[in-house]
Amino acid sequence: MAENRNDVPDREAAKLCFEFFKHFTTVSTTVALVELALVQFFELDSFIAGIGLVTSGITLLLSIFGMLSVAMPTALTDEIPKTGFGTYILMLITALMFLAGILTFAWGVVAPFPNVCLFPPP
């Protein structure tokens, strides 16, 4: 397949999106394993730890779906996929889920008491 000059930005955008999802797959798996190890060390509330692990799992699933959605059009049709609005929204949701998982777990470590709330009444 001869590469057109107009295909280069699309190819680079697809590569960057794939790398984004690939790195989030690796990092979310690592974070989930570290959270599992730290749950026993800090003796966290199982509810808070569960929320952190679930959001890490959702991040992992979103990352795998993102990698497949970027790579499969190239593998099946040998065409360069155009990264559109949907891919960027998926990237944003993946990053937000990752941050939610990290912040939830950090909150469980810093404030392990069930009666502590983020916004106390005035």
CORZITA-V966358 format. One record per residue. N is the residue number from 1. PHI is phi in whole degrees, 0 to 359 (none if undefined). OMEGA is omega in whole degrees, -180 to 180 (* if undefined). D_LAST is the distance of its C-alpha to the last C-alpha in Angstrom with 2 decimals. Layout:
# CORZITA-V966358
N_PHI_OMEGA_D_LAST / N_PHI_OMEGA_D_LAST
This chain:
# CORZITA-V966358
1_none_178_66.49 / 2_284_-178_66.79 / 3_272_179_63.54 / 4_278_179_62.95 / 5_297_180_61.45 / 6_285_-179_58.76 / 7_279_-176_57.77 / 8_298_178_56.70 / 9_297_178_53.19 / 10_294_180_52.60 / 11_295_-180_53.86 / 12_294_178_51.69 / 13_296_179_48.55 / 14_295_177_49.37 / 15_297_-179_49.96 / 16_294_178_46.64 / 17_295_178_44.77 / 18_298_178_46.69 / 19_297_177_45.90 / 20_303_-179_42.18 / 21_293_179_42.21 / 22_297_-180_44.53 / 23_291_177_42.30 / 24_293_175_39.20 / 25_297_-180_41.33 / 26_295_-176_42.23 / 27_291_-179_38.80 / 28_292_175_36.99 / 29_295_179_39.68 / 30_297_-180_39.32 / 31_297_179_35.53 / 32_297_179_35.89 / 33_292_178_38.48 / 34_293_178_36.48 / 35_298_178_33.42 / 36_299_179_35.77 / 37_291_-177_37.07 / 38_283_178_33.71 / 39_300_179_32.33 / 40_288_-178_34.83 / 41_292_-178_34.37 / 42_269_-177_30.60 / 43_51_-177_30.67 / 44_286_172_27.87 / 45_297_-175_26.36 / 46_294_179_28.92 / 47_293_179_26.49 / 48_295_179_24.94 / 49_296_179_28.47 / 50_295_178_29.83 / 51_297_178_27.51 / 52_299_180_28.52 / 53_289_179_32.16 / 54_295_179_32.10 / 55_293_174_30.76 / 56_294_177_33.45 / 57_294_178_36.00 / 58_295_177_35.01 / 59_299_179_35.29 / 60_298_179_38.70 / 61_295_177_39.86 / 62_297_180_38.76 / 63_294_179_40.58 / 64_295_177_43.72 / 65_298_179_43.66 / 66_296_178_43.28 / 67_298_180_46.20 / 68_293_-178_48.32 / 69_291_177_47.53 / 70_274_-174_48.62 / 71_275_-173_51.60 / 72_295_177_53.14 / 73_300_178_54.38 / 74_291_-178_56.23 / 75_290_-175_57.67 / 76_275_-173_58.81 / 77_244_-178_60.15 / 78_59_175_60.57 / 79_252_179_58.69 / 80_277_-178_55.96 / 81_287_174_52.70 / 82_269_179_50.77 / 83_279_-176_47.14 / 84_249_-177_45.30 / 85_299_-179_41.87 / 86_298_178_41.46 / 87_294_-180_42.11 / 88_290_176_39.56 / 89_294_177_36.90 / 90_298_177_37.83 / 91_296_180_37.49 / 92_295_180_34.00 / 93_296_178_32.89 / 94_299_-180_34.53 / 95_295_180_32.76 / 96_292_177_29.32 / 97_295_178_29.99 / 98_297_179_31.12 / 99_296_178_27.99 / 100_298_179_25.81 / 101_294_179_27.92 / 102_295_-178_27.77 / 103_293_178_24.01 / 104_296_179_23.50 / 105_294_179_26.01 / 106_296_178_24.62 / 107_297_178_21.15 / 108_294_178_23.07 / 109_283_-175_24.90 / 110_285_-177_22.10 / 111_236_-176_19.64 / 112_282_-178_22.06 / 113_270_-177_19.85 / 114_291_-177_19.00 / 115_267_178_15.66 / 116_275_177_14.27 / 117_238_-177_12.30 / 118_294_-177_12.17 / 119_241_-180_8.77 / 120_293_179_6.40 / 121_294_-177_3.81 / 122_290_*_0.00
